[in-house]
């Protein structure tokens, strides 16, 4: 069972911007090869970092969020703290790279 929750634009404010801790947001698409490659890494990061909230956003179904954050390529990871984007990572990454990214 996945502990990564898929959310949409309507849930973004509550799930991400109003969260009390850091949130890792994975913008992905079901047809995206690199997105499929990092999916297990995102799951592992979520399992190994219970203090970190991890959510996924389907880029195809949430174009307004893509535009809001200026996302032009997927996968894109956003690290959000108290409603502010504190880091962005574009493209597939290794587990080590993702762990470094979330430690910011």
C-alpha positions as CSV (number, residue, x, y, z in Angstrom):
1,X,0.0,0.0,0.0
2,X,1.3,3.4,-0.9
3,X,1.8,6.0,1.8
4,X,2.1,8.7,-0.9
5,X,-1.2,10.4,-1.3
6,X,-2.4,11.7,-4.7
7,X,-4.0,15.1,-4.5
8,X,-5.6,17.5,-6.9
9,X,-5.7,21.3,-7.1
10,X,-8.7,21.5,-4.8
11,X,-6.8,19.7,-2.1
12,X,-3.4,21.5,-2.6
13,X,-4.1,24.4,-0.2
14,X,-5.1,22.1,2.7
15,X,-2.7,19.3,2.1
16,X,0.4,21.3,1.2
17,X,0.2,25.0,2.0
18,X,-1.5,24.5,5.4
19,X,0.7,21.5,6.5
20,X,2.6,21.9,9.7
21,X,5.7,20.2,8.4
22,X,7.7,20.0,5.2
23,X,5.9,18.5,2.2
24,X,7.5,16.9,-0.8
25,X,5.3,17.3,-3.9
26,X,5.8,15.1,-6.9
27,X,4.4,16.4,-10.1
28,X,4.2,13.4,-12.5
29,X,2.2,11.9,-15.4
30,X,1.2,8.2,-15.8
31,X,2.8,8.1,-19.3
32,X,6.1,9.7,-18.2
33,X,9.0,7.2,-18.2
34,X,11.3,9.2,-15.7
35,X,8.2,9.7,-13.5
36,X,7.8,5.9,-13.3
37,X,11.5,5.5,-12.6
38,X,11.4,7.8,-9.5
39,X,8.0,6.5,-8.2
40,X,9.6,3.7,-6.0
41,X,12.2,6.2,-4.8
42,X,9.5,8.6,-3.7
43,X,7.7,5.8,-1.9
44,X,11.0,4.8,-0.1
45,X,11.7,8.4,0.9
46,X,8.1,8.6,2.3
47,X,8.6,5.4,4.3
48,X,12.0,6.4,5.6
49,X,11.0,10.0,6.6
50,X,7.7,9.8,8.5
51,X,8.0,13.4,9.5
52,X,7.9,14.4,5.8
53,X,4.5,14.5,4.1
54,X,4.7,13.2,0.6
55,X,2.0,13.9,-2.1
56,X,1.7,13.3,-5.8
57,X,0.0,15.6,-8.4
58,X,-1.0,14.3,-11.8
59,X,0.3,17.0,-14.1
60,X,-2.1,16.2,-16.9
61,X,-5.1,16.8,-14.6
62,X,-3.8,19.9,-12.8
63,X,-2.6,22.3,-15.4
64,X,-3.4,25.3,-13.2
65,X,-1.0,24.1,-10.5
66,X,1.7,23.5,-13.1
67,X,1.3,27.1,-14.4
68,X,1.2,28.5,-10.8
69,X,4.6,27.0,-10.0
70,X,6.1,27.5,-13.5
71,X,6.6,23.8,-14.0
72,X,7.5,23.0,-17.6
73,X,8.9,19.5,-17.3
74,X,8.1,16.4,-15.3
75,X,8.9,14.8,-13.0
76,X,9.3,17.9,-10.9
77,X,9.7,17.8,-7.1
78,X,8.8,20.7,-4.9
79,X,9.9,20.9,-1.3
80,X,7.3,23.1,0.5
81,X,7.6,24.4,4.1
82,X,4.8,26.5,5.7
83,X,3.3,27.2,2.2
84,X,6.6,28.4,0.7
85,X,8.5,26.5,-2.0
86,X,12.0,26.1,-0.5
87,X,13.5,23.9,-3.3
88,X,12.7,22.5,-6.7
89,X,14.2,19.6,-8.5
90,X,13.4,18.7,-12.1
91,X,14.0,15.3,-13.7
92,X,14.6,11.8,-12.4
93,X,17.0,11.5,-9.4
94,X,18.6,8.8,-7.4
95,X,17.6,8.0,-3.8
96,X,20.8,9.7,-2.6
97,X,20.0,12.9,-4.6
98,X,16.4,12.9,-3.4
99,X,17.5,12.5,0.2
100,X,19.9,15.4,-0.2
101,X,17.1,17.4,-1.8
102,X,14.6,16.8,1.1
103,X,17.3,17.7,3.8
104,X,17.3,21.4,2.7
